[in-house]
């Protein structure tokens, strides 16, 4: 049986806290250009800039899909499917972030 949103446990809060840890890690990595040496940074500046931009966009997309999934309280099968679709997109984005690391 479904639980009213106000009476749910803290799992979504814990999940969002984990998201913010990941986002902070990505921000730190991007801010320091993957901790590349000066020579490596100069040689591969374009590549690193593209990777930094990609990772920032992926973390934004991840938050977007997490918020959508957590905001849907399914009362019918269509809402359940929409929520599950957003959850699936968030999981896929997590794999994309891992791949870009």
MODELLER restraints for C-alpha pairs under 7 A, 6 or more apart:
rsr = mdl.restraints
at = mdl.atoms
rsr.add(forms.Gaussian(group=physical.xy_distance, feature=features.Distance(at['CA:12:A'], at['CA:70:A']), mean=6.97, stdev=0.5))
rsr.add(forms.Gaussian(group=physical.xy_distance, feature=features.Distance(at['CA:23:A'], at['CA:59:A']), mean=6.15, stdev=0.5))
rsr.add(forms.Gaussian(group=physical.xy_distance, feature=features.Distance(at['CA:29:A'], at['CA:35:A']), mean=6.95, stdev=0.5))
rsr.add(forms.Gaussian(group=physical.xy_distance, feature=features.Distance(at['CA:30:A'], at['CA:52:A']), mean=5.35, stdev=0.5))
rsr.add(forms.Gaussian(group=physical.xy_distance, feature=features.Distance(at['CA:33:A'], at['CA:48:A']), mean=6.80, stdev=0.5))
rsr.add(forms.Gaussian(group=physical.xy_distance, feature=features.Distance(at['CA:55:A'], at['CA:97:A']), mean=6.32, stdev=0.5))
rsr.add(forms.Gaussian(group=physical.xy_distance, feature=features.Distance(at['CA:55:A'], at['CA:100:A']), mean=6.98, stdev=0.5))
rsr.add(forms.Gaussian(group=physical.xy_distance, feature=features.Distance(at['CA:58:A'], at['CA:93:A']), mean=6.40, stdev=0.5))
rsr.add(forms.Gaussian(group=physical.xy_distance, feature=features.Distance(at['CA:58:A'], at['CA:97:A']), mean=6.61, stdev=0.5))
rsr.add(forms.Gaussian(group=physical.xy_distance, feature=features.Distance(at['CA:62:A'], at['CA:90:A']), mean=5.31, stdev=0.5))
rsr.add(forms.Gaussian(group=physical.xy_distance, feature=features.Distance(at['CA:62:A'], at['CA:93:A']), mean=6.10, stdev=0.5))
rsr.add(forms.Gaussian(group=physical.xy_distance, feature=features.Distance(at['CA:65:A'], at['CA:86:A']), mean=5.31, stdev=0.5))
rsr.add(forms.Gaussian(group=physical.xy_distance, feature=features.Distance(at['CA:65:A'], at['CA:87:A']), mean=6.82, stdev=0.5))
rsr.add(forms.Gaussian(group=physical.xy_distance, feature=features.Distance(at['CA:65:A'], at['CA:89:A']), mean=6.72, stdev=0.5))
rsr.add(forms.Gaussian(group=physical.xy_distance, feature=features.Distance(at['CA:65:A'], at['CA:90:A']), mean=5.57, stdev=0.5))
rsr.add(forms.Gaussian(group=physical.xy_distance, feature=features.Distance(at['CA:66:A'], at['CA:87:A']), mean=6.74, stdev=0.5))
rsr.add(forms.Gaussian(group=physical.xy_distance, feature=features.Distance(at['CA:66:A'], at['CA:90:A']), mean=6.28, stdev=0.5))
rsr.add(forms.Gaussian(group=physical.xy_distance, feature=features.Distance(at['CA:68:A'], at['CA:86:A']), mean=6.63, stdev=0.5))
rsr.add(forms.Gaussian(group=physical.xy_distance, feature=features.Distance(at['CA:69:A'], at['CA:83:A']), mean=4.77, stdev=0.5))
rsr.add(forms.Gaussian(group=physical.xy_distance, feature=features.Distance(at['CA:69:A'], at['CA:86:A']), mean=5.28, stdev=0.5))
rsr.add(forms.Gaussian(group=physical.xy_distance, feature=features.Distance(at['CA:69:A'], at['CA:87:A']), mean=5.86, stdev=0.5))
rsr.add(forms.Gaussian(group=physical.xy_distance, feature=features.Distance(at['CA:72:A'], at['CA:79:A']), mean=6.99, stdev=0.5))
rsr.add(forms.Gaussian(group=physical.xy_distance, feature=features.Distance(at['CA:72:A'], at['CA:83:A']), mean=6.05, stdev=0.5))
rsr.add(forms.Gaussian(group=physical.xy_distance, feature=features.Distance(at['CA:74:A'], at['CA:80:A']), mean=4.91, stdev=0.5))
